[in-house]
């Protein structure tokens, strides 16, 4: 290698931090990120990097062409925020009632840093680097529409890499990275159940078909799927998180609505749970003479890293950080990530950069109004991106 990647990245460390702070002040939600996208496009244009938009202008694909024909690797960063009012007290805090409470501002900034280093040194590798700035990771998912609109084509992507900052895994201390050689995160599915009965006066339940009683039995019965039908060594979660129904203390309502989430790390288990949910609801509701409507939304699939690519990534990472700072995650997390869609299509890896920052003397986790990141660790994410790209395209 003709130059020191770590030193080159640290030379632009202040730029990366500045980009993160700028993005932090303009948080936007879902698939509507006009200010965020404009900011990123302007930075890519300043660097002279070819780029185009997808998903109605809210996703950005940059392209850096190396010195000759070769393979193509993509680096992915998500860019959306959360509907949380910020309480960090930072001088660059958001005042819009929305907040980058999951670190996506830093992901985009670290990718911009990698873009600058790679573009300035594109004569040193063959092939192509694609830059994916993806909206909607929190909801409703931006990776799938990006793929459907051709993000992985022209040129065809051979591998993909991404990261998550903060501390998604409590087992990875600050300053270290977490890697997984296979199943890393769970699928994220949504269930919406309407239990339909027949309302009546609360004093005369015999004239009703009580959807509240039916809902109680449905909720209890659904818990048996994970506890009694899924092997204990096969991670799965089924949580009913919202129950809505009723108007008054003495009125039995006509219907009750239940909403929840299903998490698995295996697609066969995922489909089994979906099938059993409907079978159980049908049986319980039928026994009580009621009816139901079920909506099962298959959202993000399980996030599964490619073993061979991850092995090569770890070798690249050792060139940037001490080997003892690279920690293996052996048990998957039950949170979801739509990076999983990219990893379904091409081999690659997703890794964790642990870099929580204290606010008011305490560490606050993801999706907290006091969530903050240690900016002094950003150079690691950018350096790991750059080193991986050079090693893949050498």
N, C-alpha and C positions, 0 to 999 in steps of 0.2 A: 504494500500500500504506500502510495506516494505522500500521504499526509496523515496526520493524527486526528482521527474522527472526534475523539473526546475533546481535544483542544479546540478544534474548529467549531464544535457545537457550543462549548463554553464561551467562545468568542462572541456568539450571538445570543447568549443567555438572556441579556437584558431585553432584547427584541422579543423573545419568546414570552417573557414575563409581561411585557407591555401589551402584546397581542392578547394575552389571556385577560388582562385587566380591562382592556377595551371591550372584549366580548362579554366579560362579566357584567358590564353595565347595560347591555342591550339584550337581556334574555328573552327568548321567544319560544312558543310552545308548538309541539306537534309537527305538522307538515307545513306550517306557515311561518317561515323565517326570513322575511324580506330584508331586514336590517343586517342580520347575521350573514346571510348569503352575499349581500352587497359588500360587506366588510371583507369577507374572505376572497371574493373575486377581485376586489381592488388590490389586495396584497399579492395575489397571484399575478395580476397584470403588472404590478410594479416589478416583480421578479422576472417578468417575461416568460411566464409559464402558460402554455396553451391550456385552455379550459373551456368546458361547456356545462350547461345546466340540464338537470332532469327533474322530474316530479314537480312540474309547474314552476320551475326556477328555484326550487328550494333545496335541491341536492346539487352538488358540484363535483365534477370529475375533471381533475387536472391530469396532464400527460407530460412526462419528461422523457425525451428520447435520448438514449445513450449513443455511444460512438460505434454504431454498427448494429447489425441484426442480432437478436438474442431473445431470451425469454422475457416475460412480463410479470412483474409482481405489483400487487396493490397494497397500499397502506390505508386503513380505514379509521376515521374519527367521527364520532357522533357530535351533533351540534345543538340539540334542543335543550330546553330548560324545564322547570317545573312551576306549577302555580302555587308558589310558596312566597310569603313576604319575608324578605331577608332581615336577619337580626344580628349580623356579624359585627356591625359598627365599623367596617372597613372603609377607608377613604374612597374606595372605588365600588362600594356596595350598590346593588341595584335599588332603585326607588320606584319601580313600576308595579310592585306587587307580585312580580315573577322573579325567579332566582335560579341561577346555576348551582343547584344544591346537590348535584351528582358529578360535577367535575368535567362536564362536556366542553366547557370553555377551555379548559386546560388541554383536553385531547386535541381540539382543533388547533390550539397554539403550538403544541408539540409537533403536530403534523406540518404546520406552516414552517416551523424550524427545519424539519427534515426536508421539506420541499426546497427551501433556500440552499441548504448544504448540497443536496443532490443535484440541483439545477446548476449550481456554480461549479460542480465537478463532474458534469455529465460526460466529459471526455474520458473519464477513468473507468467507465463500465459500458458493456454492450447490452442491448435490449431496452426495455421500457419500464418506467415506474408510473403507475396510476395512483392518483390521490383521490380518495373517496371521502368527501365531507357529507355526512349522511344526516338527514333530519329524522325526527319522529321516533327515536329509540325508546323513549319513555312510553309513548303511545301515539299513534296506532301502529308504528313500525315503518321505517323508511327503507330498510335494506331490500325487502321483497320488491317494492315498486322500482327501485333502482335497477335490480337485476332484470325485471320484466322489460325495462326500457333500454336494456343493452349495456349496462355498466361494465359487465364482464367480457364484452366483445370489442373488437376493432381498436386496438389489438386484444386478442384473447388472453385473459388473465390465467397465469399458471400457478400462482400462489397468492395468499393474502395474509396480512398480519394486522393486529390491532391491540389496543391496550385499554385498561381501565385504571384510573387514578383513584386515590382516596384510601380506603381500606375495606374492600369487599370481603376479604377473608381476615378474620381476627387472628388467624395463625401466622400471618405475614407481618412482622414488625415494620415500623417506619424505616425507610431507607433501603428496603429489600424488595425483590420482585418475586411473584408467585407464578409458577408454571404448572401446567397439567399436560400429561401425555395422552389424554383421551377425554373421557366425559368430565366436563368442567362445570357446566351450569345446566339448570333444568329447563324443560319446555315451560311455556307460560300460556295456559288456556283459560278461557272465561266461560262460565256457565251462568245462564239466566233461566230461572224456573218460575213459571206462573202456576200456582195451585188454585184451581177454580172450584168453588163450592156453591153454597146457596145461603145467603144471609138471612138473619132473623133477629128478633129480640133476644138479648142475652139471657133473659129469664125463661125462655122457651127453646132450648137447644134442640129439642126433639123435632122441631119444624125446620131445622137448618141442616146443611152439610158443611160442617165447620172447617174452613180452610186453615185456620190457625192450628187446630189439633192435627190435621193432616200434615201440615208443614213441620210440626214438631217431630212427628214420626219419620217423615222423609229425612230431616236433618240427621236424626239419630241413625237411621238405617244406612245413610250414605257413608257415615264414618266407618261402618263395618267393611267397606270395600278395601280401604288401606290396611286396617288392623287385622282383617281375617282372610282376605283374598289375594293380597300381594305379599310376596316373600319379604321377610324382614331385612334382607340384605339388598333389596331392590328399592332405592329411595323413591318415595312418592308422598305427595301431600294433597289432600282435598280439604279446602277450607270454605265454609259458607261465611261470607263477610258482611252481608247485608240482608236484613229481613224487614220488609215493609208491608204493613197491612193494618186495617182497622181504622176506626174514626172516633170511637167513644167507648167508655167503660161498660156500656150495656147494649152494644150493637155487635152482633156477629157479622163480619164483612162477607162479601161475595168472593173475594180472592185475596191471596197473599203472594208477594213477589220475593224470591230468594235470588241472591247473586253471590258468586264465589269464584274461586280459582283452583285449577288443578295443575300440579307440577310433577313432572317425571323426568328421568334421564334416559329413558328407553322408549322408543316409538311403539314397540309392541305393547308395553305396559300402558302407554298413553291411550292407545286405541281400545284396549281391554277396559280401562276405567271409564272411558266415554260410553262404551256399550253397556256396561253394568249400571251406570248412572240412570240411563233411560229405563232399563229393565226394572230397577228397584223402584223408581218413581211410579212407573206404570202399575206395578203390583200394589204398592201402598195406596195410591190414589183410587184404584179400582176397588179395593177392599172397603173403602169408605164412601163409595158411590160418587166420587168427585171426578174431576177432569184435570188436565194439565197441558201446558205448553212448555217445551224445552228448546232452548237455543244453546248449542255447544259451539263455541268459536275456537277453532284451532288457531292459536296465535303463533308465538315464536317456538320453533322446534328446540330440542336439546342442543346445547353448544358442545360440540365434540371436536377437540383438536386432533390434527393429524400427527401421529406418533413420530414419523420420520422427520417431518418438517420441524416439529418441536425440538427434536434432538439436535438438528442443525442450528436452530435458533439459540439453544443453550450454549453451543460452542461459540456462536457469534457473541453472545452476551458476556462470556468469560473474557473477551477481549476488551470489554468496557468496564465491567464491575468485578469485584472479587467473587470467586466461586461460592464462598460462604454466604454471599448476599443473594444467591439464586436458590429459592426454596420450592420444593415440589408440593403441590396440592394433591393429596391422595383421595380425598373425599369430595364429590361434587357439591357445589352450592345449589340451594333450591331457588335462588333468584334466576330471573330470565334475562336474556340479552339477544337482540335480533342480529348481532354479528353472526349468530348461528346460521342464518340463511346463506351468507357468503361461504361459510365453512362447509355447508352441505354441497356446494357447487365445486369448490376448488380446495386443495389441501392448504393448510395454513395453521396459524396458532393465534390465540388470544392470551395475553398475560396481564397480571396485576402489578401495578406500581403502587406500593404503599407509601403514602406521603400526606397523612392527615396533619393538620395544623391546629394548635390549641386556640380556642376563643374563650375569653373570660376564664382562663386557667384550666379549661377542660377540652377533651376531644369530643366532637359531635359527629355522628355518623351521617351516612348518605340520607338525603331527603329531610334533613333537619334544617331549620331556619338559621342555625349557627354553624353549618358545615363550611369548612375552609380547608385549603390545601397548602402544603409547604412548597412554595415556589422554588426553593433551592434544590428541589429534586427533579424539576422539569427536564433539565439537561439529560438526565438518564433516559427518559422516554424517547427523546429525539435521537440520542446517540444509538440506542438499541435499534430503532427503526433504520437509521442510516447504515449501521454495521451489517444488519441482516440483509439489507438490499444489496450492498456491495458484495457480500459473500454469496448471495444467491445468483447474482448476475456476473460474477467474475469469470 
